[in-house]
Amino acid sequence: MINVLVQTNEDKLIKRVNVSGHANYAVAGSDIVCAAVSAVMYQTVGLLGKVCKSYSFKEDEKTATMNIEIFETNEITNIVLENLVETLCSIEKEYKKYLKVKIEVRR
């Protein structure tokens, strides 16, 4: 299962998105759930590169992790991240056995 942890601050601004695990929907190379999650993460990182001054993106194929952390947010940055979360939640609705999205407020 792919686990997604979205961390927001008290103002509901998304500060971090951590993705880990494999969906195991199908064999590697044919797994549409993994492909969808990867695609939306890479698209988000591409957009962040255009609208965000300070962020970090780390990925590790060996541990099956992808992490986005925002150090300096703005309205556009948060719209991009809200779109990411909405898309991941849409995937989760269709593939509940393979993807879990959790949203957590950090104080």
C-alpha positions as a printed Julia matrix, in Angstrom:
107×3 Matrix{Float64}:
   0.0    0.0     0.0
   1.09   3.56   -0.7
   0.8    5.81    2.35
   0.61   9.58    1.95
   1.03  11.91    4.91
   0.08  15.53    4.3
   1.15  17.94    7.02
  -0.38  21.39    7.31
   0.17  24.22    9.75
  -2.57  25.77   11.89
  -3.42  28.13    9.01
  -4.13  25.06    6.82
  -1.14  25.76    4.59
   0.42  22.55    3.32
   4.02  22.3     4.5
   4.98  18.7     3.73
   3.83  15.73    1.66
   5.44  12.34    2.31
   4.7    9.35    0.06
   5.94   5.87    0.89
   5.43   2.3    -0.18
   4.27   0.37   -3.21
   0.65  -0.05   -4.21
   1.06  -3.69   -5.31
  -1.93  -3.24   -7.6
  -0.02  -5.01  -10.37
   3.52  -6.15  -11.16
   6.23  -3.51  -11.3
   6.05  -1.63  -14.56
   2.31  -2.26  -14.93
   1.04  -0.78  -11.66
  -1.35   2.03  -12.6
  -1.75   3.21   -9.0
   2.0    3.68   -8.53
   2.21   5.34  -11.93
  -0.61   7.75  -11.12
   0.88   8.75   -7.76
   4.34   9.2    -9.26
   3.0   11.26  -12.15
   1.06  13.66   -9.95
   4.03  14.04   -7.59
   6.43  14.84  -10.46
   3.95  17.25  -12.01
   3.6   19.03   -8.67
   7.36  19.3    -8.27
   7.6   20.77  -11.76
   5.0   23.4   -10.91
   6.62  24.17   -7.57
   9.86  24.88   -9.39
   8.05  27.7   -11.19
   6.12  29.24   -8.28
   7.95  28.45   -5.04
  11.15  30.1    -3.88
  12.13  27.58   -1.24
  11.22  23.89   -1.18
  12.83  20.47   -1.11
  12.02  17.34   -3.1
  13.64  14.03   -2.23
  13.0   10.62   -3.68
  14.5    7.22   -3.09
  13.56   4.27   -5.29
  15.15   1.77   -2.89
  12.91   2.82    0.0
   9.98   3.78   -2.27
   9.68   7.29   -0.86
   9.0   10.75   -2.24
   8.96  13.84   -0.04
   8.07  17.46   -0.71
   8.76  20.05    1.97
   7.86  23.73    1.64
  10.07  26.24    3.44
   8.53  29.43    2.05
   4.89  29.27    0.99
   2.62  31.64   -0.86
  -0.94  31.51   -2.18
   0.04  29.91   -5.49
   2.26  27.33   -3.81
  -0.62  26.27   -1.61
  -3.01  26.04   -4.58
  -0.52  23.71   -6.31
  -0.27  21.54   -3.18
  -4.03  21.53   -2.6
  -4.43  20.27   -6.16
  -1.92  17.49   -5.41
  -3.85  16.44   -2.31
  -7.22  16.55   -4.11
  -5.82  14.39   -6.9
  -4.32  11.88   -4.46
  -7.64  11.72   -2.58
  -9.45  11.06   -5.87
  -7.09   8.18   -6.6
  -7.63   6.91   -3.07
 -11.42   6.83   -3.58
 -11.01   4.51   -6.57
  -8.2    2.36   -5.14
  -8.77   2.22   -1.36
  -6.89  -1.06   -0.96
  -3.77   0.43   -2.53
  -3.55   4.07   -1.39
  -4.18   5.8     1.95
  -4.04   9.6     2.36
  -3.8   11.07    5.86
  -3.92  14.8     6.61
  -2.36  16.0     9.85
  -2.2   19.49   11.39
   1.17  20.27   12.95
   1.31  22.93   15.61
